[in-house]
Amino acid sequence: MVDSKVNETWGMVIERQRRLLDINVREVIRYRDLIWLFVKRDFTTVYK
């Protein structure tokens, strides 16, 4: 028995807009203090 959905054509294809490691440098610079606090918190938590 052949599934009838196999021959359907798709009306919409969903693709990602960015690459996996696409970093917005402006956002990194804008939130550098927050990023630094997170890194510092994680570092002190691991080595305390």
C-alpha positions as CSV (number, residue, x, y, z in Angstrom):
1,M,0.0,0.0,0.0
2,V,1.5,3.4,-1.0
3,D,1.0,6.4,1.2
4,S,-0.7,9.2,-0.6
5,K,1.2,11.8,1.3
6,V,4.5,10.8,-0.4
7,N,3.6,12.6,-3.6
8,E,2.5,15.9,-2.0
9,T,4.5,19.0,-2.8
10,W,5.4,21.2,0.1
11,G,4.1,24.8,0.1
12,M,6.5,26.2,2.7
13,V,10.1,25.3,3.6
14,I,11.4,26.4,7.0
15,E,15.1,27.2,7.1
16,R,17.2,28.8,9.7
17,Q,18.2,32.4,9.1
18,R,21.6,32.3,10.7
19,R,24.5,30.0,10.9
20,L,25.2,28.1,14.1
21,L,28.0,30.3,15.3
22,D,26.9,33.6,13.8
23,I,27.8,36.1,16.5
24,N,26.5,39.6,16.5
25,V,29.6,41.6,17.6
26,R,27.6,44.7,18.4
27,E,25.5,42.8,20.9
28,V,28.6,41.3,22.5
29,I,30.1,44.7,22.9
30,R,26.9,46.1,24.2
31,Y,26.4,43.4,26.8
32,R,30.1,42.8,27.7
33,D,29.5,43.7,31.4
34,L,26.7,41.2,31.7
35,I,28.7,38.5,29.9
36,W,31.7,39.3,32.2
37,L,29.5,38.9,35.3
38,F,28.2,35.5,34.0
39,V,31.7,34.3,33.3
40,K,33.0,35.5,36.6
41,R,30.1,33.9,38.5
42,D,30.6,30.5,36.7
43,F,34.4,30.6,37.3
44,T,34.1,31.4,41.0
45,T,31.4,28.7,41.4
46,V,33.6,26.0,39.9
47,Y,36.8,26.9,41.7
48,K,35.5,27.9,45.1
